Amino acid sequence: MNMQQPTIQQLDIFADSRDVMLRNDVLEPLQRRDVAAARTALAQLAGEYPDDGALPAMTVLVRELERGSPTPFSDHESLASARRHLEDEVVLAARRVLPAQNVQSWLTPCWRALAQRAESLPFRTADADSHAVPLWLLAGDGAAAIEAVEAMESWSRIPAPFAWMTEARYRADGLDAAWPLLAGLAWLAPARCAALLPGLGDASLDALRRRFDAEFPGTGEFDDYSWFPAWLLVVKPALAGRLGDARTHVRLRHRGPRSCWARSCAGSMTATSTNSSVCVRRSVACMPACSTCTWPHGKCSTGEYDDRRPRLPLMP
């Protein structure tokens, strides 16, 4: 039986595909996080195809595996530098060469390693992102994030950790468990609440957020979201019980007015109107504002009223 010899064209096709084969030889151990095998395959690719377009990104990922260190960060600046490297170089390199469905799982150990090294660093308002909690969230570990927030003194009075706890509770236990925290975050830091909602990627929350943006008769600024819980009582009255639990989370300087306002909203707002904006306006109009804390409510702990006009909540 005569064997047909490969043609020159067939040999050329094989030669052209060798770079693909060598790239795959690097990617396979990279995805297994086998640094020795990835380093060897990378050296072979660089030797035969020094100008290959994937070479720089693959080099970054191999070096990331090589440089893993368990040493805790000594200061916030070191953590900030390591985080910038991960975000600006490693994440981009992973997106450049890894299959899209594997990028997040490959990066998870990187975020987890940073979080573990950052655990001893205290929270600083000026460097809020230089803390273990947001790294635990990026690693997808809601339980570790909750534990880290609960270890922070007065976390429920501080916008950043309160936002972290809200996201962590959502990631760990779902939307129903997160409703009280979402309401509390809207009262404490409406801008953070507005930023967090789309980031959660929850279809029902996204629908409510878009409806609120379209219907609420506010200024169009982020501060409008301080009224998001009240608006929810109108459009989804079944949430009254869950939103009422927000009082157990929000321990702020003027906790009394917030509690009174929440109860007033629950009592004054109904879902009988087809126009939720009108319903919100009527409920606000019937509640005087406290001259001390500028929150509209029934009677607050100060006993002081300023019923000249209702005012939007002004958060500290």
C-alpha positions, 0 to 999 in steps of 0.5 A, spaced: 500 500 500 503 506 497 503 512 502 502 519 499 507 523 501 505 530 505 505 536 500 509 542 501 503 546 502 501 541 508 507 542 511 507 549 511 500 549 514 503 545 520 509 550 521 504 555 521 500 552 527 506 550 531 505 557 534 498 555 536 501 549 539 506 552 543 501 557 546 496 552 548 502 548 551 503 554 556 496 555 557 494 548 559 499 549 565 497 556 567 490 554 568 492 548 572 497 553 576 503 549 575 508 554 575 514 550 573 511 547 567 508 553 565 515 557 565 518 551 561 513 552 556 513 559 556 521 559 555 520 554 548 515 559 546 519 565 547 525 562 543 521 560 537 517 566 537 520 572 540 515 576 537 508 572 539 503 577 541 501 573 547 508 572 550 507 579 554 501 577 557 503 570 558 509 572 561 505 576 566 501 570 568 507 566 569 510 571 574 504 572 578 504 565 579 512 565 581 511 571 586 506 568 590 508 571 597 504 569 604 508 575 608 503 580 611 503 587 608 506 592 613 502 598 611 496 600 606 501 603 601 504 596 600 497 593 599 495 599 594 501 597 590 500 590 590 492 591 588 494 596 582 499 591 579 493 585 580 488 590 577 492 594 571 497 588 569 494 581 571 487 582 570 488 585 563 493 579 562 488 574 564 483 577 559 488 577 554 490 570 553 485 565 558 478 563 556 473 568 558 469 563 562 476 561 566 478 568 567 474 569 574 476 563 577 483 564 575 484 570 579 480 568 585 486 565 588 490 572 587 485 576 590 484 571 596 492 571 597 491 579 597 486 579 602 489 574 607 496 578 607 491 584 608 488 582 614 492 585 619 491 592 616 486 597 620 481 600 616 482 607 614 477 612 611 482 615 607 484 608 604 478 605 604 480 600 598 486 598 602 483 593 606 481 586 606 474 586 605 473 589 598 479 583 596 474 578 599 469 580 595 473 580 589 475 573 591 467 571 591 468 569 599 462 573 602 462 569 608 470 571 609 468 579 608 462 578 613 467 576 618 472 581 617 467 587 617 464 584 623 471 585 626 471 592 625 468 597 630 462 601 629 462 599 622 454 600 621 456 608 622 461 608 616 459 608 609 464 604 606 464 598 611 456 598 611 456 598 603 461 592 604 457 588 609 451 589 604 454 586 598 457 581 602 450 579 605 447 579 598 453 574 595 452 570 601 445 569 603 441 572 597 437 579 596 431 577 601 437 577 607 440 583 604 434 588 604 435 591 611 442 593 609 440 595 602 435 600 606 440 602 611 445 604 606 440 608 602 439 612 608 446 612 610 450 613 604 445 614 598 451 615 593 454 608 595 447 605 594 446 607 587 453 605 585 452 598 589 445 596 586 447 595 578 454 592 581 450 586 584 447 584 577 440 582 580 435 582 575 429 584 580 433 590 583 435 592 576 428 593 574 426 597 581 432 601 580 430 603 573 423 604 575 425 609 581 430 613 576 424 614 572 418 615 577 421 618 583 420 626 583 427 628 585 433 632 583 436 626 579 442 626 584 445 620 588 441 623 594 435 621 591 436 614 593 435 616 600 428 615 599 429 609 595 426 605 601 420 609 602 419 608 595 419 601 595 414 601 601 409 604 595 411 599 589 412 593 593 408 593 600 410 586 602 417 588 603 415 592 609 417 587 614 424 586 611 425 594 610 423 595 617 429 591 620 433 596 617 433 599 624 437 594 627 442 595 622 443 603 622 446 606 628 447 613 627 448 619 630 440 621 629 437 614 629 431 616 632 429 620 626 430 615 622 426 610 626 420 615 626 421 616 619 421 609 617 415 608 621 411 614 618 413 611 611 410 605 613 404 608 616 403 613 611 404 610 604 400 605 601 400 602 594 393 603 592 395 609 588 397 607 581 402 613 581 407 612 586 410 619 585 404 622 587 404 617 593 411 619 595 409 626 594 403 626 599 407 622 604 412 627 604 408 633 605 404 630 611 410 629 615 414 635 618 421 635 618 426 636 624 430 642 625 435 638 628 437 632 623 433 635 617 429 628 616 422 628 615 418 624 620 412 624 625 415 626 632 423 624 633 427 624 639 428 631 640 421 633 640 423 639 635 419 640 629 420 645 623 413 644 619 414 650 614 416 645 609 418 638 608 426 637 606 430 631 603 434 627 608 441 630 608 446 625 610 452 626 614 
